[in-house]
Amino acid sequence: MKRVALLGAESTGKSRLAQELASHLCGRGLRVAAVPEVLREWCEREGRTPRPEEQLAIGQEQERRVDAAAADHDLVVSDTTALLVAIYAGMLFPDGALLRFALERQATYDATLVTGLDLPWMPDGLQRDAAQPREQVDTLVRSLLQSAQVPFQVVYGSGGQRLQSALQAMGAAGVLPADMARRAPDEDTRRAWHWNCEKCSDPACEHRLFTQLREARG
């Protein structure tokens, strides 16, 4: 049983990628569960963002569902973890219960994938109401993972390209065997990738990757 975490700012394709990974890998014979984001579910149900005292329970419920899914699946893909709950709550004190719990749990995942900022922002309507905070969230995700020495890989591209990037990252992390870390090329994966993000927390790295992929296709 393996666990994969998807982290990233708003509107970076986490939910879609979780479903696509589950669908693709189920088609390859694995029992895969995609665990949806509990924070989004909570906001939709309550019609508001949670108060500080409600955040820890939301993070715990996210991780409880991952554990429950792991009991009878080969692979679990979690659309965010308790770490993103802590980031959205702004509860980033080192001695805080939520951040401490989130970092401890994050270290138990077999792979952590961070969704890059190369997709255009779309309004969420629940947690963020502007594109600007995406860069702040992206910076916090990466810095917290780095400070906790949790390895992660960033995935890029749109549609099938993003799925392929995630599969390759999971293969590199040892979550998938080499033959499952590839998918057959199709029109979607061959389509040109248009860079949509003008700002990011690690521009040299992301623009270098974009250039390498463009040159490889050329």
Long-range contacts (C-beta under 8 A, 24 or more apart in sequence): 1-70, 1-73, 1-74, 1-75, 1-76, 2-74, 2-75, 2-76, 2-110, 2-111, 2-175, 3-66, 3-70, 3-75, 3-76, 3-78, 3-108, 3-109, 3-110, 3-111, 4-75, 4-76, 4-77, 4-78, 4-109, 4-110, 4-111, 4-112, 4-113, 4-170, 4-175, 5-78, 5-80, 5-81, 5-83, 5-106, 5-109, 5-111, 5-112, 5-113, 6-77, 6-78, 6-79, 6-80, 6-113, 6-115, 7-80, 7-81, 7-83, 7-84, 7-112, 7-113, 7-114, 7-115, 7-141, 7-145, 7-152, 8-114, 8-115, 8-116, 8-137, 8-138, 8-141, 9-115, 9-117, 9-133, 9-134, 9-135, 9-137, 9-138, 9-141, 10-121, 10-124, 10-127, 10-128, 10-133, 10-134, 10-137, 11-119, 11-120, 11-121, 11-122, 11-124, 11-131, 11-134, 12-115, 12-116, 12-117, 12-119, 12-134, 13-115, 13-119, 13-158, 13-162, 14-79, 14-80, 14-115, 15-40, 15-79, 17-113, 17-115, 17-155, 17-162, 17-163, 17-166, 18-77, 18-78, 18-79, 20-162, 20-163, 21-77, 21-163, 21-166, 21-167, 22-77, 24-163, 24-167, 24-183, 25-75, 25-176, 25-180, 28-180, 30-74, 30-75, 30-180, 31-72, 31-73, 31-74, 31-75, 32-73, 32-74, 32-75, 32-76, 32-77, 33-69, 33-70, 33-73, 33-75, 33-76, 33-77, 34-76, 34-77, 34-79, 35-62, 35-65, 35-66, 35-69, 35-76, 35-77, 35-78, 35-79, 36-79, 37-62, 37-79, 37-80, 37-84, 38-62, 38-65, 38-85, 39-80, 39-84, 39-85, 39-88, 39-127, 40-126, 40-127, 43-126, 43-127, 44-126, 49-88, 49-126, 49-127, 50-89, 52-89, 52-91, 55-85, 55-86, 55-89, 55-91, 55-98, 56-97, 56-98, 56-101, 58-85, 59-85, 59-86, 59-98, 59-101, 59-102, 60-101, 63-105, 75-175, 78-109, 81-105, 81-106, 81-109, 82-106, 83-141, 83-144, 83-145, 84-137, 84-141, 87-137, 87-140, 87-141, 87-144, 88-127, 88-137, 92-140, 92-144, 103-144, 103-148, 103-150, 106-145, 106-148, 106-150, 107-148, 107-150, 109-150, 110-173, 110-174, 110-175, 111-153, 111-169, 111-170, 111-173, 111-174, 111-175, 112-145, 112-150, 112-151, 112-152, 112-153, 113-152, 113-153, 113-154, 113-155, 113-166, 113-169, 113-170, 114-138, 114-141, 114-142, 114-145, 114-152, 114-153, 114-154, 114-155, 115-154, 115-155, 115-162, 116-154, 116-155, 116-156, 116-197, 116-200, 116-206, 117-197, 117-199, 117-200, 117-206, 118-156, 118-157, 118-158, 118-193, 118-195, 118-196, 118-197, 118-206, 118-210, 119-158, 119-196, 119-197, 120-196, 135-199, 135-200, 135-201, 138-200, 138-201, 139-201, 142-201, 142-202, 154-202, 154-205, 154-206, 154-209, 156-193, 156-206, 156-209, 156-210, 156-213, 157-193, 157-213, 158-191, 158-193, 159-188, 159-189, 159-191, 160-186, 160-188, 160-189, 161-188, 161-189, 161-191, 161-193, 164-189, 190-217, 192-217
